[in-house]
Amino acid sequence: MKKIIFFITLLFLNSCSSYHKPSSYMAFDNIEYIDKFPFTFSLSNEKVVDWDVIGMKKFRIYDSLLVVSTTDRDGFWSFYDIKDLSFKGKFIKAGQGPNEFALAPDVNASRFYKENNQLFIDIYDFQTGKIYKMNVNQSLNKKELSISIKRDSLPSFIFDFAVIKDNKYYCREINKDQTQQIRYLRNNGIKEIPNTFKILNQASVEKGKDFNLLSTITKISPKGDVIVEAPIYLHQINLYSSEGKWGKTICVGKKLDNIENLQDQIDWTRIYTHGGVCTYDDLFAILFVNEDIKTMQTKRKTLPIIQLFNWKGEPLAELKMNRFIAAFDIDFANGYLYALDIDDILCKYDIHAILNKIKQK
């Protein structure tokens, strides 16, 4: 009898040791562990872009345009021709007046799309909760901002926001206790929380702990059907349907990070995992930093890697950088990777051969 009780006790202890609280992990049940990529490329022989752009923060490539976000209050966004980098104009002024912004809107969080062969950008104003619709073609042709209010009834100061399509928006807010980050959709004015959102929303920190441990860089696929999240401090990527139908977690490594353990670490020792996400028609790209915060703030040591995945979450290739970069984007039409390093130097890499090899896979 004692042997049977002892055996049952062991089973109970083993089951407890393998049990994971949903709040300790920000992941789906479907987890794919990746130990290597099909292709690894070490980038070099970059060309430094010679231009006089001051205060460059972020940039975005769309078709033939390079859109640069700067600190220029007379026009936060500057537009250039991607081929010869000729200046086309600058727009989005700082101010409190009509069609002005108190802070520079995030060019990478804005939605670029075409209607009737015209390029438009949906821009979310963090402070007012309004969405503006900018007609890029008219603005460039007339040399003045052509913009109108598209929606004015969204909440302001949303922690994270993205336009999925007209009348459908991805939102993320901090809960009242500042222990969770709650994802939801605004669909035709109605708040919805699909099942996949609910799963990720379970992740939490203890009250009084740093809720930024749950922060992610979120992007929407060009078709609007898939959401990709790269956590800033967790060693994983979450990929899921914007309709809430499916979800997948990608872990490049052997195990997921436990939030319950991380919240007790000294801030300086935490690993800064991901620094950027870019989405394209056939793939998405993640900037993998993998550096502790203290080293990030003092002297960088680990060169970053750009990881490429298809929209099924399958690994395609990794690009090992030779510079400490802070932002990047790919010009597929001309076969170049543009990267902004931590010294605000913009470089471009010829990746024609790499893109062709990935296509053949």
N, C-alpha and C positions, 0 to 999 in steps of 0.2 A: 504493500500500500504506500509506503514511504517513497519507493522508487517511482510509482505512478505520479504522486504529488510533485516530486522533484522534477519529473519530466514535463509535467504541465507547466510548472513554474518557469522552466527554461524556455518553453515555447512562448509563454507570455512575455518574458523579458526580451526575447529575440524579436517578437513582433513589435514591441515598444521601441526597440532600438532602430528598427527600420521605418518607423512611422514618421512622417514629416507633416508638421502643421501647415495648412494652406497659407497661413499668414507669414510663414518663414521663407517662402519661395514665391517668386513672381514668374510662374511658369505654367505651361499646359501639361497635361498627362502625356501628350505625344512629344517626346524629346528625342532629338537626333544629336548624337555626339560625333564630332568631326575631329579626326586626328591629323588629317593632312588634306591639302587641296590638289586637284588634278594637275595644276600647273603652278609653278612658282617663278616669278620674274623679278630680277633686281634691276631697278631703274637707275639710269645714269645718263650722262651726256645731255642734260637738260639745257635749254636756252633761257636766259634771263630776259624777261620782257622789259624793254627799255621805254618807260613812259613816266610821266610826271603826275602820278596819282597820290595825293596825300590823304592820310586817314582812312585807308582801305580797311574794311572790316570783314565783309563777306562778298561773295559774287555768285552769279548764276549764269549758265549758258543755255540759251534757248534758240534753236534754229541758227540764224546768222548773227545773233546778238549776244554780247557779253554785258550783263547788267551788274554794276559794281555798287555795293552799299558803302558809303563813306560817312564821315562826320561833318560834311559840308552842309550847313543849315540852310543855304540857298538852294539846295537840291540834294537830298540824301542819296538819291539813286542817279548814277551816271550810266549812259548807254553808249556802247562802242560796237563797231563792226568787228566781228570775230576774226575776219581774214587779215585785215591790215591794222586793226585796233584804232581806226579813225573815230574821232569823237562825234557822236550823233546828237547829244543833248543831255541835260540833267533836269530832274523833276522831283516832286515831293518835298515841298518846303516845310521848314520848322515854323511852328506858330500855333496860335489858338483860333485863327480865323477860319472861314469856310475852306474846306478841302486842304487844310493844313494839319500837320501832325506834331504833337509835342515831342515824340520820340521817333527815331527812325524805324519804320516798319521792317520786319524781317523778310528780306528778299527770298530767302530759302523756304520760308513757311507760306509764301504767297502762291496762289494758283495761276499758272500760265496756261492759256488755252486759246484756240482759234474759233471764230465764228465768221462765216461768210468771207473767208480769206483775210480777216482782220485779227491781229493779235491783241488779246486782252489779258489783264492781270487782276485777279481778285485780291484785295489788300485788306487785312483785318487791322483795325485801329484798337490796340490793346486798352487804351484809356477810355474810349467812348463806347466800345462794343459795336461800332459800325463796320460794315463791309463796303468798301469802295470798289467800283469797277473802272479800271483805267484802260482807255483805248490807246494802245502804244503807237499804232500806225498814225493816227490823227495827231497825237502829241509830237511825234518826230517830224511829221510833215509841216505842221503849223508852228513848231518851235514853242509851244505852250501846252500846259497840262490839260488833257481832255479826260475828265473824270466825273463820275456821278455816284451818288449813294445807292447801293444795291440792296442793303438790309440795314435797318437801324434799331432792331429790337433784340439783339443778342446781348448776353451779359458782358460786362466789361471786366478787365483784369483776370481773364481766364488764364489758368496756369499753363495750359497748352491748347492750341487750336489749329484746325486744318479744315479746308474746304474739300469735301469729297465730291460733291457736284452741286448744282443749283438747289437750294433749299435743304441741303443735307450737310451737316457739319460734325466733325469730330471735336469733342471738348474733354478737357481734364481739369479737375479742380481739387484743391486740398479740402479734406473734411474738417469739421469744426474742431475736433481734437488735435488736428495736425498730425495724425498717425497714419492716414491713408491718402492715396491719390485716386480719385474716383473718375473713371472714364464713362462717357455717355455720348449718345448721338442727339443732335437736334434735327429732327426729320419733319419738315413742313411745320415747324413750330412746336412739335411734340417731343418731349424728352423720352428717350428710349435707352435701355441698358441691355444689349444683347448678352447671351450666355457667355460668350468668349470674354466680353468686357468684365462680367461679374467674376470670372475666374481670376483675372489679373488684379481686379480691385480688392481681392482678399488680402493681398500682400500688405503688411503693416509694420510699423515700428512702435516701440513703447512710447507712451506719452512723455514728452519732454526730450525725446531723442531726435536726431536729425532726419526729417522727412525727405531730405534731398537724396537719401539713399535709394528712394523709389523713383527718382527722376529718370526720364528717358528722352532720347531724341526721336521724335515721331515723324514719319513721312507716309504719304499716301501714294499708291501706284498711279501712273498716268491715267489708267482706266478707272481709277476710283474704287476698285473692288477689293484691294488688299492693303492692309496697314502693316507697316514694319516699325518696330520699336527697338532701339539699341540703348540699353541702360547705360548710364554714365559710370556707375560703380559696380555693376554686376556683370559677370563673365558669361553673357548669353545674349541672344537676339530672339525677340518674339515676332512671329509672323501670323497674321490672322485675317479672316474675312471681315470686311466692313459691314457685312450683313449678319455676322455672328454665327456663321454656319460651321466654321472649322478654325482650329488654332494649332500652331506648331512652335515649339521652342528649339532653337539651335544653340548648341554649346560647343564652341571650338576649344576642346579640352576634355578633361576627364570627369569633372563634376561641376554642378551648379553652386553658386555662392549662397550661403545661408544668411538671410537678412538678420536673424536673431543674433548670430555671432558677430556680424559686421557692425551692428549698431553700437557695440561695446568697444570697438577698436578706437585708438587714438586717430583723430582726423588725418594727421600727417602720414600715417602708415597705410591709409586706404589706397587701393589701386584705382586710378582713373582709367577706365577700360576703353570707352568709345568717345570719339570726338566729332563725329559727323556722319550723316547719311545722305546719299544721293540716289534718286530713283530714275529709272529709264524704262523704255518700252519692254525690253526683254530681260532686264536684270536690275539689281540694286547693289549699291556699293557702300561699305562700312569702313570708316577710318578707325582702325584698331590702334590705340595708343599704348596701353599696358605699362603705365608708369605710376609710381606712387606720388601722392600729392606733394610731398616735400621736395622730391626731385623735380617735379613739374614747375614748382615755384622758384627753384634755385638754379640748378644746371641740369638740363635734360641729358639722359644717357641712352635711352632705348629708342632707336629709330622706328617710326610708325609703319604700319602695313595697311594697305587698302585691300579689303577682302571683297570679292565679287561672288554673288549668288544669283541663281535664277529665281523666278517667282514661285517655284515650288520649294525654295529653301535649300536647293542642292548647290554645293560649292562648285565654283567655276575656276577661279584662279586667285592667287594672292600676289600683290604688287609690293615689293619691299622698297621703301623710299630711301633715298640717300640724304634727305634733308628732314629737319623737324618741321613738319607742315601743320598748319592749323585749319586749312580749308582746301577743298578741291572740287573739280567738276570735269566732266569728260565731253569733249567736242567730237561726237561720233562722225559727223559729216566730214571732218578733215583729219580725223585720226590722232587727236592730241589730248593728253591729260594736262590740265592746268592745275597748279598747286601754289598756294600762298603759304610761305613759311613764317616762322614765329618772328622773323625780323622784317616782316611786311614786304618781302621780295616775292614777286610773282614769276613763276617759271612755267615752261611748258615742255612736256616730254612727248616724243614721237612714239606712239603705241600702235601704229598701223598693224604691224606684224602680230602683236599680242591680240588685238581685237579679231583679226582674221583667224588666229588659232583657236580662240574661244568659240567662234562661230562654227568651226568645223567639228567641234566636240559633239 
